[in-house]
Amino acid sequence: MRVVSLLPSATEILFGIGAGDQVVGVTHECDYPAEARTRPALTSSLLPHELDAAGIDRHVRASVHAGSSLYGLDDVKLAALEPDLIVTQELCAVCAVSYEIVDRAAKRLRGDPRVVSLEPSSLEDVFSTIAFLGSLTNAQAGAARLLEALRARVDELREHVAPRPRERVLVLEWTDPPMSAGHWTPGLVELAGAEAVLGNPGANSRAIGWDEIAAADPDVVIVAPCGFDLARTQHEIGALPADAARAFASLRAVRGGRAYAMDGNAYVNRPGPRLVDTAELFAAAIPGDVSNDGAALAQAGVAPYGIGA
């Protein structure tokens, strides 16, 4: 089977279950595992590169309102690959090429490829997606092995955090405006032994005000903007407008040294196997004493606020 994956998370799953040799095309954002970068990239971002977080938010809202796509799809390159299966999504107009664009392109291809849309909203949904892609690519055994390993880590993490007091944790998926975590992320916070503050489980993230954040008074704040790596996240925290910067700095969690920047692109925003890594990283950061784990956390994409900014 010749598979085109138009989702970084699906690409990670396909390689994780041993179906990577069937992947013939990916997106420009498919950077994990390293082998995925050797496949032809079929997409490109239409966002201006110079925009900051606030500018990206304005551009995205205007594009979505106008019905415009934030991504380009190379129809010619797609046709040349002659895929049997195209994996895409309808969950978020901001996260990948829209399903409508993919569907239109697929209908022009020879061979009538199957177009599959993935819509996970929780970690358990991601596990179901792994099994589903395993069945589609005849990689059921690899999917079963991956799921067994992931579920074992989930069970081990639950046991590890069970004795802890339940801290109240706010995960921000955007900085300007601040947006709370949605879909699978509140569940990952709970898996890490904490309580998700202002989360929106199973649904889209939502814009929230700094006054609302202050009133919630979280014990821990984790900033993991969608699509940003650790360095970009640290930069955007430092580039908050003056009023927002004062509001952020005044939070009890920030004053107490319990605020973290995180590589949201690699971990929080991708509904793939590394969501278990994300829960483990949350669990390592939440207790507040990362003196022993600080280097490992930074290498994995998490740093206390202000470190390296």
C-alpha positions in Angstrom: 0.0 0.0 0.0 1.2 3.5 -0.8 0.2 5.9 2.0 0.2 9.7 2.0 0.1 11.1 5.5 -1.1 14.7 5.7 -0.9 14.8 9.5 2.3 14.8 11.6 0.6 12.7 14.2 -0.5 10.1 11.7 3.0 9.9 10.3 4.4 9.2 13.8 1.8 6.5 14.3 2.5 4.9 10.9 6.3 4.7 11.6 5.6 3.6 15.2 3.5 0.6 14.1 6.1 -0.5 11.5 4.3 0.8 8.4 6.8 3.6 7.6 8.0 1.8 4.5 4.5 2.3 3.1 4.6 6.1 3.6 5.4 7.7 0.3 4.4 11.4 1.1 4.1 13.6 4.2 3.6 17.2 5.2 6.3 19.9 5.6 5.7 19.5 9.4 6.4 15.8 9.6 9.7 15.8 11.4 9.4 12.8 13.6 10.8 10.2 13.4 13.9 11.5 11.5 13.1 9.0 8.7 9.9 10.9 7.9 11.9 13.8 6.7 13.2 11.6 3.8 9.7 11.4 2.3 8.5 14.0 -0.2 6.7 17.0 1.5 3.3 17.8 -0.2 2.2 20.8 1.9 3.4 24.3 2.7 2.4 26.9 5.2 0.6 30.0 3.8 1.2 32.0 7.0 3.6 34.9 6.8 6.7 33.9 8.6 7.3 37.2 10.4 4.1 37.2 12.4 4.1 37.0 16.2 1.5 35.1 18.3 -1.0 37.9 18.2 -0.5 38.4 14.4 -0.9 34.7 13.8 -4.1 34.7 15.7 -5.5 37.6 13.7 -4.4 36.1 10.4 -5.9 32.7 11.3 -9.2 34.1 12.4 -9.5 36.2 9.2 -8.5 33.2 7.0 -11.0 30.9 8.7 -13.7 33.5 8.5 -13.0 34.0 4.8 -13.0 30.3 4.1 -9.3 30.4 3.1 -6.8 27.6 3.8 -3.7 28.1 5.9 -1.9 25.4 4.0 -1.1 24.7 0.4 -1.2 21.2 -1.1 0.9 20.2 -4.1 -1.6 18.5 -6.3 0.9 17.6 -9.0 3.3 15.9 -6.6 0.4 14.1 -4.9 -0.8 12.7 -8.2 2.8 11.5 -9.1 2.9 9.5 -5.9 -0.2 7.5 -6.9 -1.4 6.9 -3.3 -3.8 4.1 -2.3 -4.5 5.7 1.0 -4.5 9.4 2.1 -4.7 10.2 5.8 -6.0 13.6 6.8 -8.3 15.3 9.4 -11.4 17.5 9.9 -10.8 18.2 13.6 -9.0 21.6 13.2 -8.9 24.0 10.3 -5.7 25.5 11.8 -3.7 22.3 12.3 -3.4 20.8 8.8 -4.7 21.0 5.2 -8.5 21.1 5.3 -10.4 17.9 4.5 -12.2 19.7 1.6 -9.0 20.5 -0.2 -7.7 17.0 0.3 -11.0 15.5 -0.9 -11.1 17.6 -4.0 -7.5 16.7 -4.9 -8.1 13.0 -4.3 -11.1 13.0 -6.6 -8.9 14.1 -9.4 -6.4 11.2 -8.9 -6.3 8.0 -10.8 -7.0 4.8 -8.9 -9.6 6.2 -6.6 -7.5 6.4 -3.4 -9.2 6.0 0.0 -9.3 9.2 2.0 -9.4 8.7 5.8 -10.1 11.5 8.3 -8.8 11.1 11.8 -10.7 12.9 14.7 -9.2 11.9 18.0 -10.2 14.0 21.0 -8.7 12.0 23.9 -5.8 9.7 24.6 -8.1 6.7 24.3 -9.2 8.0 20.9 -5.5 8.1 19.9 -5.1 4.5 21.0 -8.1 3.6 18.8 -6.5 5.5 15.9 -3.3 3.5 16.3 -5.3 0.2 16.0 -7.3 1.6 13.1 -4.3 2.6 11.1 -2.8 -0.8 11.9 -5.7 -2.5 10.3 -5.7 -0.3 7.2 -2.0 -0.9 6.5 -1.9 -4.6 7.5 0.3 -3.7 10.5 -1.9 -5.1 13.2 0.9 -6.8 15.0 3.0 -3.6 15.1 0.0 -1.6 16.3 -0.7 -4.2 19.1 2.9 -4.0 20.3 2.9 -0.2 20.3 -0.4 -0.1 22.2 0.8 -2.7 24.7 3.9 -0.6 25.4 2.0 2.7 25.7 -0.7 1.2 28.0 2.0 -0.2 30.2 3.6 3.2 30.6 0.2 4.8 31.3 -0.4 2.2 34.1 3.0 2.8 35.5 2.5 6.6 35.5 -0.9 6.3 37.2 0.7 4.2 40.0 3.7 6.7 40.2 1.5 9.8 40.8 -1.3 8.2 42.8 0.2 9.3 46.2 0.6 12.9 45.2 -1.7 15.7 46.2 -3.7 16.9 43.2 -2.1 20.2 42.0 -4.2 22.6 39.9 -2.5 23.0 36.5 -3.2 25.5 33.8 -2.0 24.6 30.3 -2.0 27.4 27.8 -2.1 26.5 24.1 -1.6 30.1 23.0 -0.2 33.2 24.6 -1.7 36.2 22.8 -4.6 35.9 23.4 -4.2 33.3 26.1 -6.1 30.1 25.2 -6.8 27.1 27.5 -6.1 23.5 26.6 -8.7 21.4 24.8 -9.3 18.0 23.4 -6.8 15.4 24.9 -4.7 17.8 27.0 -6.9 18.1 30.1 -6.9 14.3 30.3 -3.1 14.2 30.1 -3.0 16.6 33.1 -5.2 14.2 35.0 -3.1 11.3 34.0 -0.1 13.2 35.4 -1.9 13.2 38.8 -3.2 16.8 38.7 -6.4 18.8 38.0 -6.8 20.6 34.7 -7.8 24.3 35.3 -9.9 26.1 32.7 -9.5 23.1 30.4 -12.0 22.1 27.7 -11.7 18.3 27.4 -12.9 16.8 24.2 -13.4 20.1 22.5 -11.5 23.0 20.9 -9.3 25.2 23.1 -10.9 28.6 23.9 -9.7 32.1 24.4 -9.6 33.2 28.1 -8.8 36.4 29.8 -5.9 37.1 32.2 -8.5 38.1 34.8 -10.1 34.6 34.5 -6.7 33.0 34.8 -5.9 35.1 37.9 -9.2 34.1 39.5 -8.5 30.4 38.8 -5.2 30.8 40.6 -3.5 27.7 39.3 -0.6 26.0 41.3 1.3 25.4 38.1 1.3 27.0 34.6 2.6 25.2 31.5 2.8 27.2 28.3 2.8 25.0 25.2 1.6 27.0 22.2 0.3 25.1 19.2 3.0 24.6 16.6 5.8 26.3 18.6 9.0 24.6 19.8 10.6 25.4 23.2 12.7 28.3 21.9 9.8 29.9 20.2 7.6 29.4 23.2 10.1 31.1 25.5 10.4 34.0 23.0 6.6 34.5 22.9 6.4 34.5 26.7 9.0 37.2 26.7 7.3 39.1 24.0 3.9 39.4 25.7 2.4 42.9 25.6 3.0 44.9 28.7 -0.4 44.4 30.3 -0.3 40.7 29.6 3.3 40.4 30.8 2.4 42.0 34.1 -0.7 39.7 34.5 1.4 36.6 33.7 4.2 37.7 36.1 1.7 38.3 38.9 0.3 34.8 38.9 1.1 32.8 42.0 2.5 30.0 40.0 4.9 32.3 38.2 6.0 34.1 41.3 6.7 30.8 43.0 8.8 29.4 40.1 6.2 26.9 39.0 5.7 28.1 35.4 7.1 26.2 32.5 7.6 26.7 28.8 7.1 23.5 26.7 7.6 22.3 23.1 4.0 22.2 22.2 4.7 21.2 18.6 6.5 18.0 19.5 4.3 16.9 22.4 1.1 18.6 23.4 -0.5 19.4 20.0 0.1 16.1 18.2 -2.4 13.4 18.9 0.0 10.5 18.4 2.1 8.1 20.5 4.2 10.9 22.2 1.1 12.1 24.1 2.2 9.5 26.7 5.6 11.2 26.8 3.7 14.5 27.3 1.9 13.1 30.4 5.2 11.9 31.7 6.7 15.3 31.2 3.8 17.0 32.9 4.2 14.6 35.9 7.9 15.4 36.1 7.4 19.2 36.0 4.3 19.6 38.2 5.9 18.8 41.6 7.9 22.0 41.3 11.4 20.6 42.2 13.1 19.9 38.9 16.6 20.2 40.2 17.3 16.6 39.5 15.3 16.4 36.3 15.9 19.9 34.9 18.5 18.9 32.2 16.4 15.9 31.1 13.3 18.1 30.9 15.0 20.8 28.9 16.3 18.2 26.5 12.8 16.8 26.1 11.4 20.3 25.5 10.4 21.6 28.9 12.1 24.5 30.8 11.2 26.6 33.8 10.0 30.0 32.8 12.8 32.4 32.1 15.5 29.7 31.5 17.0 30.3 28.1 14.6 33.0 27.2 
